[in-house]
């Protein structure tokens, strides 16, 4: 997409970041509705670092558990979304620059 339409660079990155952040927030919401009975994967990192740990929400295999743990811990949803979006945008910027 970026090679065929370089003029759409910002729009493509924005849409990809928004879509991926909304996916992360759906995992956050799942964490909010889970009963709080046992510890979850990713919980220690989110407890230790709070919302900034969601900068790593783009990383395969650990990103979704971090988002679920953030919801389970009832972290501020706005800050959580901000850190998720920042991390995901950074990843897309790197991917777009090497493509």
C-alpha positions in Angstrom: 0.0 0.0 0.0 2.7 2.5 1.0 4.8 1.7 -2.1 1.9 2.1 -4.4 0.4 5.2 -2.7 3.1 7.0 -0.8 0.9 10.1 -0.6 -1.4 8.0 1.7 1.4 7.4 4.2 -0.1 9.2 7.2 -3.6 8.0 6.5 -2.4 4.4 6.3 -0.4 4.6 9.5 -3.3 6.3 11.2 -5.9 3.7 10.2 -3.6 0.8 11.1 -2.8 2.3 14.5 -6.4 3.1 15.2 -7.6 -0.4 14.2 -4.9 -2.1 16.2 -5.5 0.1 19.3 -9.2 -0.7 19.1 -8.3 -4.4 19.1 -6.1 -3.8 22.2 -9.0 -2.0 23.9 -11.3 -4.9 23.2 -8.8 -7.1 25.1 -8.7 -4.4 27.8 -12.6 -4.7 28.0 -12.4 -8.5 28.3 -10.1 -8.0 31.3 -12.6 -5.6 32.9 -15.3 -8.2 32.8 -13.3 -11.2 33.8 -13.9 -12.3 37.4 -11.0 -11.4 39.7 -10.2 -14.8 41.0 -6.7 -15.7 39.9 -3.7 -14.0 38.5 -3.4 -13.5 34.8 -0.5 -13.6 32.4 1.2 -10.3 32.1 -0.2 -9.1 35.4 3.2 -8.6 37.1 4.5 -6.3 34.4 1.3 -4.2 34.4 1.3 -4.0 38.2 4.9 -2.9 38.2 4.9 -0.4 35.4 1.2 0.5 35.0 -0.1 2.0 31.8 3.4 2.5 30.3 3.8 -1.2 30.1 1.2 -1.1 27.3 3.8 0.5 25.0 4.7 -3.2 24.4 1.1 -4.2 23.5 2.2 -4.7 19.9 4.6 -7.5 20.8 3.3 -10.9 19.7 2.3 -13.3 22.4 2.7 -10.8 25.3 0.7 -7.8 23.9 -2.8 -9.3 24.4 -2.1 -10.5 27.9 -0.8 -7.1 28.8 -4.0 -5.5 27.6 -6.2 -8.0 29.4 -4.2 -7.5 32.6 -4.6 -3.7 32.3 -8.4 -4.1 32.1 -8.4 -6.6 35.0 -6.4 -4.1 37.1 -8.8 -1.4 36.2 -6.1 0.9 34.9 -7.3 4.2 33.5 -8.8 3.4 30.0 -7.7 6.7 28.5 -4.1 6.4 29.6 -4.1 2.7 28.6 -5.4 3.6 25.1 -2.8 6.4 24.8 0.1 4.1 25.6 -1.3 1.3 23.4 -1.6 3.7 20.5 1.9 5.1 21.0 3.5 1.7 21.0 1.5 0.5 18.0 2.3 3.7 16.0 6.0 3.3 16.8 5.9 -0.2 15.4 4.1 0.9 12.2 6.6 3.7 11.8 9.5 1.3 12.0 7.8 -1.3 9.6 6.9 1.5 7.1 10.5 2.8 7.1 12.0 -0.5 6.3 9.4 -1.5 3.7 
